Amino acid sequence: MPSRALLLSITLLFLVSTSCRDSEQSAGKTGQVPDVVSVRVQTVQKSRRASVFNAGGTVEAREKVDLAFRVPGKVVQVHFKEGDAVRAQQVVAELNAVPFKQAVDAAIDKSAEARVKATRAEAKYRHMKRLYKKKSLSPSDFKKYETASEAAKAALVRAESRLRAARRRLTETRLTSPIKGVVVSRRVKPEQTVVAGYPVFTVVDIDRVNVRVTVPEQEIVHFRQNQSARVLIPSLPGRTFPGEVKMVGLREDPATGGFPLKIEVNNPKRILRDGMSAEVCIENDKTVDILTVPGKAVVRNDQGVAVVYVCVPEQKKVFARPVETGAESGETIEIKKGLTGDERVVIEGGEHLVDGAVVNIVKQE
C-alpha cells in the first residue's frame, strides 16, 4: 500500500510540472518579438520612354472578293469547298456551256453573212461612184447606193460586236478567282441554276492580314508609316505577332470620331482569321515619364494582387503597396500606379515579408 501511494504522488508531481512548463512556453511565444527579415532595397527609378499606344481592333483579310457569274445558267461543276486554297485565275465553278456555244456559232454565221453583204454593197457603191463621176448616174440614184453601202457596213459592225459578246459570255461560263487565297464561303452546288451577279464564292487572302484600329485626333500626329507594332489576339493567349503600320488615316471617320490606322501582319500559317478581335501596341514618337523597379520587386499577395514592399527606414519596417504594372524591359518593369517615385522598395527578401514586417536593411542601392 505505501508503495502504491508513493507511485501516485510521483505521477501527480510529473503532470503538474509538465503543465507549468507548457504554460511558460506558451506565454513566451505570445510575447515574443517578431523575426527581423534581412532585405535589400532600391530607390524607384525615373526615366523616359516612347509612349505606347494601345487600342483594340479587328483582323481583316488583306484582300476579300465575292465571286459571281456574269451570265445566268445551270451549274455543272463546282471545284472547291470551304477551307480550300485557290490560286489566282484558277477556275472554281462552271456553268453548262452548250447554249453559249450555240450562241457563238449563230453569231459566227451572222457575222459571215453580214461581211458578204457589206463586201457586195461596197463593190456596187464603187462601181456607181465611177458612173456618177462620168455623169452617167443621177445624184439621187448614187445616194441610194452610198446609203446602202453604209448600212451594210454598220450591219457588219453590229454583227461582229454580237460575236465578240457571245464569245465573252462563253468564257464567263467558267468562274475564276482573281486572287490567291482561301475559300471562306460557298453558296452553290451542281445542278443549281444561278442568276448573273449572285455571289457564289467568297475568297480571302490571309497570308498577310490587316488590323484596323481607331486613333484619337490628338494622337494621330505621332504615327507614321513603317512604325513597328505588336499585335495580341485575346483568343490566342501568350502569342504576339509583329506588325508594321501601313496606313495612317488622313480623314476623320464620322462613325468613330477618330482616324483609322492599319497595321499589316504576316500570317503565313494562316493562324489569324478574318474578323478576329485584336489588341495593338505601338511605340510612337511621343515620350512620357515613367517609374520602374526591378521585376523581382513585384510580388503577389494572398489575394493575387501585385504589390511592392516600401521601406520606411525610420521605423525599420516595410509596408505592402498595391501597384499597377506596365511594360517589362529587360529586368525592370514599369509601375503605372501605386508609387510616386521617391520610395525605396524591397528588391530582395520580399518573399518572406508581410505588411508591417520589421526588416534589417543589408544593402541599399
FIKOLNU-165272 format. One record per residue (C-alpha): residue number from 1; x, y negated, z negated. Coordinates in pm, whole numbers. Each point is the difference from the previous one (the first is absolute). Layout:
NODE   i      X      Y      Z
NODE NUM      X      Y      Z
...
end
This chain:
NODE   i      X      Y      Z
NODE   1      0      0      0
NODE   2    269   -261    -88
NODE   3    176     73    329
NODE   4   -322    -56    193
NODE   5    -59   -335   -169
NODE   6    357   -102     75
NODE   7    -41     82    368
NODE   8   -321   -204     20
NODE   9    171   -303   -158
NODE  10    291     15    246
NODE  11   -243     16    298
NODE  12   -199   -302   -118
NODE  13    321   -196    -55
NODE  14    116     74    361
NODE  15   -331   -110    151
NODE  16     -1   -329   -190
NODE  17    362    -69    100
NODE  18    -72     68    367
NODE  19   -309   -224     -2
NODE  20    194   -287   -151
NODE  21    281     33    255
NODE  22   -248     -4    295
NODE  23   -170   -308   -143
NODE  24    335   -178    -23
NODE  25     86     91    361
NODE  26   -339   -122    124
NODE  27     40   -324   -185
NODE  28    344    -41    153
NODE  29   -135     46    354
NODE  30   -279   -250    -48
NODE  31    233   -270   -112
NODE  32    290     72    235
NODE  33    146   -275    224
NODE  34    -70     61    378
NODE  35    290    133    206
NODE  36    204   -265    183
NODE  37     30     61    376
NODE  38    316   -108    181
NODE  39    -79   -179    327
NODE  40    163   -198    279
NODE  41   -173   -318    114
NODE  42     23   -232    297
NODE  43   -141   -341     80
NODE  44   -269     -7    267
NODE  45    154   -103    333
NODE  46   -134   -287    212
NODE  47     54      1    376
NODE  48   -155    -88    333
NODE  49   -110    228    280
NODE  50   -197    -11    319
NODE  51   -371    -14    -62
NODE  52   -178    328     65
NODE  53   -337    -24    169
NODE  54   -239    285    -77
NODE  55   -326     56    180
NODE  56   -242    274     84
NODE  57    -67     83    364
NODE  58   -114    263    244
NODE  59    196    232    228
NODE  60    -90    -46    366
NODE  61    103    204    301
NODE  62    242   -197    216
NODE  63   -226     68    296
NODE  64   -351    140     15
NODE  65   -205     69    312
NODE  66   -348    132     68
NODE  67    -10    212    317
NODE  68   -312     -4    217
NODE  69    -81    120    350
NODE  70    -61   -282    245
NODE  71   -247    212    194
NODE  72   -293    211   -123
NODE  73    -12    374     42
NODE  74     10    345   -155
NODE  75    307     95   -202
NODE  76    164    324    121
NODE  77    334     -6   -187
NODE  78    103   -130   -345
NODE  79    371     54    -61
NODE  80     51   -135   -353
NODE  81   -152     16   -345
NODE  82     35   -225   -303
NODE  83    353      4   -139
NODE  84    167     90    330
NODE  85    292   -206    126
NODE  86    -25   -142    352
NODE  87    252   -157    237
NODE  88    -50   -321    190
NODE  89   -194     56    326
NODE  90    -96    354   -101
NODE  91   -346    120    110
NODE  92   -227     54   -300
NODE  93   -331     89    170
NODE  94   -152     44    348
NODE  95   -340    -46    161
NODE  96   -153    211    276
NODE  97    173   -151    303
NODE  98   -207    168    275
NODE  99   -250   -285     59
NODE 100    283   -252     -4
NODE 101    196    199    259
NODE 102   -310     12    218
NODE 103    -33   -376    -35
NODE 104    361    -41    114
NODE 105    -56    222    303
NODE 106   -311   -198     94
NODE 107    187   -329    -41
NODE 108    283    130    222
NODE 109   -253     78    276
NODE 110   -165   -341    -33
NODE 111    335   -173     10
NODE 112    105    188    313
NODE 113   -328    -83    170
NODE 114     33   -366    -90
NODE 115    357     -6    133
NODE 116   -113    138    338
NODE 117   -279   -260     25
NODE 118    232   -281    -99
NODE 119    260    109    259
NODE 120   -261     11    277
NODE 121   -151   -333   -100
NODE 122    345   -162     -3
NODE 123     85    140    343
NODE 124   -327   -126    149
NODE 125     50   -340   -163
NODE 126    348    -36    156
NODE 127   -135     94    342
NODE 128   -284   -251    -23
NODE 129    241   -266   -122
NODE 130    197     30    323
NODE 131   -321    -35    202
NODE 132   -104   -295   -207
NODE 133    329   -176     72
NODE 134    -58     56    370
NODE 135   -343   -160    -29
NODE 136   -159    332     88
NODE 137   -190     24   -328
NODE 138   -227   -251   -166
NODE 139     89   -134   -342
NODE 140   -314    153   -155
NODE 141     77    349    132
NODE 142    364    -26   -112
NODE 143   -118    -99   -348
NODE 144   -202    324    -26
NODE 145    310    215     65
NODE 146    207   -207   -240
NODE 147   -262     40   -275
NODE 148    -29    374     65
NODE 149    376     44    -33
NODE 150     12   -191   -327
NODE 151   -292    203   -136
NODE 152    174    328     91
NODE 153    320   -116   -175
NODE 154   -198    -92   -312
NODE 155   -173    340      4
NODE 156    342    169     17
NODE 157    124   -202   -300
NODE 158   -307    104   -199
NODE 159     40    364     97
NODE 160    367      5    -99
NODE 161    -87   -169   -331
NODE 162   -263    267    -69
NODE 163    259    269     81
NODE 164    247   -148   -246
NODE 165   -272    -20   -266
NODE 166   -100    363     62
NODE 167    360    114    -33
NODE 168     42   -204   -318
NODE 169   -315    155   -150
NODE 170    134    345     86
NODE 171    322    -69   -194
NODE 172   -210   -128   -291
NODE 173   -153    344    -48
NODE 174    329     81   -179
NODE 175     32   -190   -330
NODE 176    357    -80   -107
NODE 177    153   -153   -313
NODE 178    196   -321     67
NODE 179    209     51   -315
NODE 180    188    270   -183
NODE 181   -173     86   -325
NODE 182   -232    225   -194
NODE 183   -367     73     64
NODE 184   -192   -119   -307
NODE 185   -349     30    143
NODE 186   -165    215    270
NODE 187   -364    -58     90
NODE 188    -46    223    303
NODE 189    -18    367     93
NODE 190    -20    197    328
NODE 191   -332    -10    190
NODE 192    -93   -326   -169
NODE 193   -119   -282    225
NODE 194    157   -335    -80
NODE 195    -69   -353    112
NODE 196    266   -242    118
NODE 197    161   -194   -282
NODE 198    -93    239   -282
NODE 199    315     57   -216
NODE 200     63    374     -8
NODE 201    349     -6   -161
NODE 202    191   -226   -237
NODE 203    379     21     12
NODE 204    235   -178   -241
NODE 205    375    -51      7
NODE 206    121     45   -360
NODE 207    368     76     63
NODE 208     32   -357   -117
NODE 209   -273   -167   -203
NODE 210    -81   -351   -111
NODE 211   -101   -109   -348
NODE 212   -208   -316      5
NODE 213    -16   -225   -308
NODE 214   -129   -349    -69
NODE 215    232   -273   -131
NODE 216   -125   -318   -175
NODE 217     62   -332    171
NODE 218    257   -114   -259
NODE 219    208    316     51
NODE 220     -3     50    379
NODE 221    288   -246     59
NODE 222    237    236   -183
NODE 223    -37    283    254
NODE 224    164     62    335
NODE 225     31    279    253
NODE 226    241    288    -72
NODE 227    -14    -40   -378
NODE 228     37    332   -180
NODE 229   -298    141   -185
NODE 230    -90    299   -214
NODE 231   -330    178     45
NODE 232   -158    220   -266
NODE 233   -303    220     55
NODE 234   -213     61   -313
NODE 235   -108    341    133
NODE 236    367     99     45
NODE 237    148    -73   -345
NODE 238    376    -18    -25
NODE 239     49    -73    370
NODE 240    137   -330    133
NODE 241      7    -82    371
NODE 242    235   -269    137
NODE 243   -155   -249    237
NODE 244     65   -326    180
NODE 245   -210   -311     49
NODE 246   -104    -11    366
NODE 247   -267   -269      6
NODE 248    -49   -313   -209
NODE 249   -340   -155     60
NODE 250    -14   -353    134
NODE 251   -369    -50    -60
NODE 252   -212     44   -312
NODE 253   -249    284      9
NODE 254   -341   -152    -88
NODE 255   -120    335   -135
NODE 256    278     26   -263
NODE 257    111   -359    -47
NODE 258    362    107     45
NODE 259    254     67    272
NODE 260     54    349    145
NODE 261    335    173    -38
NODE 262     82    322    183
NODE 263    270    244   -115
NODE 264    119    278    232
NODE 265     97    337   -148
NODE 266    160    294    180
NODE 267   -215    310    -44
NODE 268    164    283    199
NODE 269   -151    275   -215
NODE 270   -343   -164     20
NODE 271    -39     -2   -378
NODE 272   -170   -340      7
NODE 273   -352      3    141
NODE 274   -216   -266    155
NODE 275   -216   -162   -270
NODE 276    211     93   -306
NODE 277     23   -250   -285
NODE 278    350   -141    -49
NODE 279    196   -227   -233
NODE 280    269   -225    148
NODE 281    304   -152   -174
NODE 282    200   -265    187
NODE 283    291   -210   -121
NODE 284    -36   -346    152
NODE 285    224   -306      2
NODE 286   -159   -147   -310
NODE 287    199     41   -328
NODE 288   -136     40   -352
NODE 289    143      5   -354
NODE 290    -15    341   -166
NODE 291     93    172   -326
NODE 292    176    336      5
NODE 293    112    257   -253
NODE 294    181    331     37
NODE 295   -245    269    101
NODE 296     77    204   -314
NODE 297   -127   -290   -216
NODE 298   -357     79    108
NODE 299   -159    291   -185
NODE 300   -354    133    -37
NODE 301   -183     -4   -330
NODE 302   -242    267   -119
NODE 303   -278   -162    206
NODE 304    212      8    314
NODE 305     44   -379      4
NODE 306    334   -137    124
NODE 307    179   -182   -282
NODE 308    341   -145    -80
NODE 309    135    -36   -353
NODE 310     88   -361    -77
NODE 311    266    -44   -265
NODE 312    -33   -263   -277
NODE 313    355    -16   -150
NODE 314   -105   -208   -299
NODE 315   -231    278   -114
NODE 316    216    282    135
NODE 317   -314    140    153
NODE 318   -143     69    345
NODE 319   -356    -47    118
NODE 320   -175    170    292
NODE 321   -103   -244    274
NODE 322   -238    126    274
NODE 323    122   -104    345
NODE 324   -109     11    362
NODE 325    278    124    224
NODE 326     73    -87    361
NODE 327    247    117    263
NODE 328    305    206    -88
NODE 329    343    -95    134
NODE 330    282    239    -77
NODE 331     10     50   -376
NODE 332   -213   -305    -82
NODE 333   -373    -58      7
NODE 334   -200   -321     29
NODE 335   -217   -106   -293
NODE 336   -300   -187    137
NODE 337   -184    -58   -329
NODE 338     74     38   -371
NODE 339    336   -179    -39
NODE 340    108   -364     12
NODE 341    368     55     87
NODE 342    164    -88   -331
NODE 343    -49    337   -167
NODE 344    259    264    -80
NODE 345   -130    345     78
NODE 346    115    346   -100
NODE 347    175    178    288
NODE 348    122    305   -189
NODE 349   -163    187   -288
NODE 350   -354   -107     84
NODE 351   -129    355     17
NODE 352     32     27   -380
NODE 353   -176   -326    -82
NODE 354   -343   -101   -124
NODE 355   -149   -345    -35
NODE 356    170   -183   -288
NODE 357    287    247    -31
NODE 358    315   -107   -187
NODE 359    305      7    227
NODE 360    372    -35     -4
NODE 361    136   -184    304
NODE 362    316    181    102
NODE 363     57   -195    320
NODE 364   -148   -311    155
NODE 365     33    -82    370
end
